[in-house]
Amino acid sequence: MARSSSSATEETGSVLIAPEEAAATEVKETSRAFLQAARRNLNDDELATPAARRFLIAELERLDEQCRILEKYAESHHDQRVTIATLVETNKKSKWIEILSSLCLAIGSAGIGWSPSFFAVAGGFLNGIFIVATSLILIVGALAPKVFK
């Protein structure tokens, strides 16, 4: 007796499909997809039976439970949207405060560095004092938002 290349569980003449191809060709049905054809083909008398009523009641209870679960997720989603919007707006405000703070700190520091040149010039003492005072106010104004957040 000649041996064939197929095993005892394979059908004669069947073609072997690679596992990747088999996974791609399989279409997984939902758990209750097989009942769709039965629902469409039932007449009013068949739908009025106790078994059909029990099935419909069980289906309603399952769907109610699923709705309760999904409502929790929807509520959580809306709460998270509010939190995210609040954080985004807070971040926008703090970016502007950071920009203004850095600008004031830079101008104040430049003023402090520039003021000694006025003290060396005759008649520039008052201008030097004014620049030092203004620069100190800018530096304090730049540091205040960082300290009192």
C-alpha positions, 0 to 999 in steps of 0.5 A: 500500500502506497503512503500518501503525504497526508495524515489520517486527519486530513482529507484527501485532496485538501490544500494546506493553508499557512497559519498566517493565511488561515488567521486572515481568512477566519471571520470571528462571529460575535457571541450571538451572531448565529441567532440573527438568522433565526430571529428574522425567520421566526413568525409571530406564533414562534415569537410568542412561545415561552422559550422566545420570551425567556430568550428576549428577557435574557437579552434585555437583561444583558443589554441593560447590564452593558448599558450600565457599564457603558454609562459609567465609562461615559461619565468618567470620560466626561469628567476627564474631558473637564479635567483636561480642559482645566489643565490646558487652560492653566498651562496656557496661563502659566506659559504667558506668566513664564514669558513675562517673568523671563522678559522682566528678569532679563530687562531688570538684569540688563538695567542693573548691569547698565547702571554703573556706566551712568554713575561714572558720568558727571550728572548721570547719578540720578539716571543711574539711581532711576535705572537701578530702582526700575530694574529692581522692581522688574526683578522683584516682579519677575520672581513674585509669580514663581514664588507665589504660584 
